[in-house]
Amino acid sequence: MSKYPIEERNPGERQLTVRVLAMPADTNPSGHIFGGWLMSQVDIAGSIIAMQVADARVATVAVHDFQFEKPVHVGDLVSCYAEVERKGNTSIRVKVEVYAERDRNPHTVGRVAVASITYVGLDENSRPKLIK
């Protein structure tokens, strides 16, 4: 039996994978949420989909694109939506879109970042694994 739930993911099939509240400890000197914190959330969000597709552990191998479109503020509810862009023999490329809900108001949701990341599936010896 698989450790990870196997769900077929088709390109363009988006899934909410991470939802987190931006906290004061995550700010940069300008008072906005630190870009590295947001990048970490995006990497986690993308890896969730990649693990499901690979049916294995994964490692981040490339960040092809990461665009910060708007700042994230303390108190924003940050939601990361991930979808498979393409699947190779041992790798999965995932697109992650990030939205922020300002002031706990669902009418203030807007996209704040978008990224494209490649993960490689790993076998029990941490070597690239063939993805079915």
C-alpha positions in Angstrom: 0.0 0.0 0.0 1.3 3.5 -0.9 2.4 6.0 1.7 0.9 8.8 -0.3 -2.6 9.0 -1.7 -2.5 8.4 -5.4 -4.6 10.8 -7.4 -4.3 11.2 -11.1 -3.5 14.8 -11.8 -4.0 16.2 -15.3 -2.4 19.4 -16.6 -4.6 22.3 -15.7 -6.3 20.5 -12.8 -5.7 23.0 -9.9 -5.8 22.0 -6.2 -5.6 24.0 -3.0 -2.5 22.5 -1.3 -1.5 25.1 1.3 -3.4 27.7 3.3 -1.6 29.7 6.0 -1.9 33.0 7.9 1.0 35.5 7.3 2.4 36.4 10.8 4.5 39.3 12.1 7.6 37.0 12.5 7.6 36.5 8.7 8.2 40.2 7.8 11.1 41.9 6.1 12.5 45.3 7.1 9.9 47.0 5.0 7.1 45.5 7.0 5.9 43.2 4.3 6.0 39.4 4.4 9.6 38.2 3.5 9.8 36.8 -0.1 11.7 33.8 1.2 8.8 32.8 3.5 6.5 33.0 0.5 8.9 30.9 -1.6 8.9 28.3 1.1 5.1 28.1 1.1 5.1 27.7 -2.6 7.7 25.0 -2.6 5.7 23.0 0.0 2.5 23.5 -2.1 4.1 22.3 -5.3 5.7 19.3 -3.6 2.4 18.1 -2.3 1.1 17.6 -5.8 4.4 16.2 -7.0 4.5 13.6 -4.2 1.0 12.5 -5.2 1.9 12.1 -8.9 5.3 10.4 -8.2 3.8 8.2 -5.4 7.1 8.9 -3.7 9.2 11.5 -1.9 10.3 14.3 -4.1 13.1 16.9 -4.2 13.0 20.3 -5.7 15.4 20.5 -8.7 14.6 23.7 -10.4 12.6 26.9 -10.0 11.9 28.0 -13.5 9.9 31.1 -12.7 8.9 32.9 -9.6 7.1 36.2 -9.9 6.0 38.4 -7.0 3.0 40.4 -8.2 1.9 42.1 -5.0 3.2 42.3 -1.5 1.8 40.0 1.2 0.8 41.7 4.5 0.8 40.5 8.1 -2.6 39.0 8.7 -3.2 38.0 5.1 -4.7 34.5 4.6 -2.4 33.0 1.9 -3.7 30.2 -0.3 -1.5 28.3 -2.7 -3.1 26.4 -5.6 -0.9 23.9 -7.5 -1.4 22.1 -10.8 0.8 19.7 -12.9 2.2 21.5 -15.9 4.0 18.5 -17.3 5.2 15.1 -16.2 8.5 13.5 -17.4 10.1 10.1 -16.8 11.4 11.1 -13.3 10.2 14.6 -12.9 7.1 16.7 -12.4 6.8 20.4 -13.3 4.2 22.2 -11.1 2.6 25.6 -11.5 1.7 27.3 -8.2 -0.5 30.4 -8.0 -0.7 32.3 -4.7 -3.6 34.3 -3.5 -4.0 36.5 -0.5 -7.2 37.4 1.4 -6.7 40.8 3.0 -8.3 41.8 6.3 -10.1 38.5 6.6 -12.5 39.6 3.9 -13.3 37.1 1.1 -14.1 40.0 -1.2 -10.5 41.2 -1.1 -8.7 38.1 -2.5 -6.1 38.7 -5.2 -3.2 36.9 -6.8 0.1 37.9 -5.3 2.6 35.4 -6.9 3.0 32.7 -9.4 5.8 30.1 -9.8 6.8 27.1 -11.9 8.9 24.4 -10.1 10.3 21.0 -11.1 10.5 18.2 -8.6 12.2 14.8 -9.1 10.7 11.6 -7.6 13.1 9.7 -5.3 13.3 6.0 -4.6 14.3 4.5 -1.2 18.0 5.3 -2.0 17.3 8.9 -2.8 17.9 8.3 -6.5 15.6 9.5 -9.3 12.6 7.2 -9.6 10.7 6.3 -12.7 7.2 7.9 -12.5 4.4 5.9 -13.9 
